[in-house]
Amino acid sequence: MSVFVGWNRYDATRAVLLGYQVGSIATFMKLTFFDHYVYSWWNWIIAIPVNIFLSEIWPIYWLILRPIFGS
């Protein structure tokens, strides 16, 4: 018996979008708080928007950019 019995396309789409947002939030938290980046009073203006952008394209970040540019 499948776990997805009774699911329709709308439920599956919501599950995929929720998973994507969870990945985005997790990537933002990792980049902002756990990447050992030293913040000062002025570089938040640059670092936070860059982290937001990278967290919104998190599959590209984790699969392509991070292996190329390292951590």
N, C-alpha and C positions, 0 to 999 in steps of 0.2 A: 504494500500500500504506500502510495506516495504522500509525502508531506504536503504537496501542493494541490491535493484534491480539493476542489471547490474554489480554487483561486481563479480569478479572471485576469484579463490583461491589465486592468486598472490596478489591481493589487500587486501584480508583478512589477509594474512600472514604479509604483510607490516604493516598493522594497529596494529596487535598484537605485532610485534617487536618494533614498535614505542612506543606503550603503555608501554612495558617492559623497554625501555630505559628512558622514562619519569619517571617511578617509580624509576629507578636506580639513575638518577640525583637528584630527589627529596630526596631520602634517603641519598645520599652523602651530599647534602646541609644541611639536618637536622642533621646528625651525626657530620659534621665538624663545622658548625657555630651556631647551635641552641640547642646543647646538653649540654651547660654550662660546657664544658671540658676546663680546664685551660691549654693552650699551653705555652711551654717555647721554647727556641731556639733549644733544642736537641730532644724533644719528637715528633716533627713533623716527624722525620724519622720513628717512629714506628706508630704513630696515623694515619697518612694519608694513608699508605698502608692497615692498618686494616680497615679504613673507606671505602676505595676503594673495598676491598674484600667483606665487609658486604653489600655494596650498590649493588654489582653485584649479590648477592644471596638474594636480598631484600625480596622476598616472605617468604623464610625460616626465615630471621631475624624478620620480623614483626609478623609472625604467630606462630613461635616456640621459637626463642631465646629471644626476648624481653619479652614475658610473663613469661618465666622461670627465667631469670636473672634480670628482672626489668630495670628501667631506672636510 
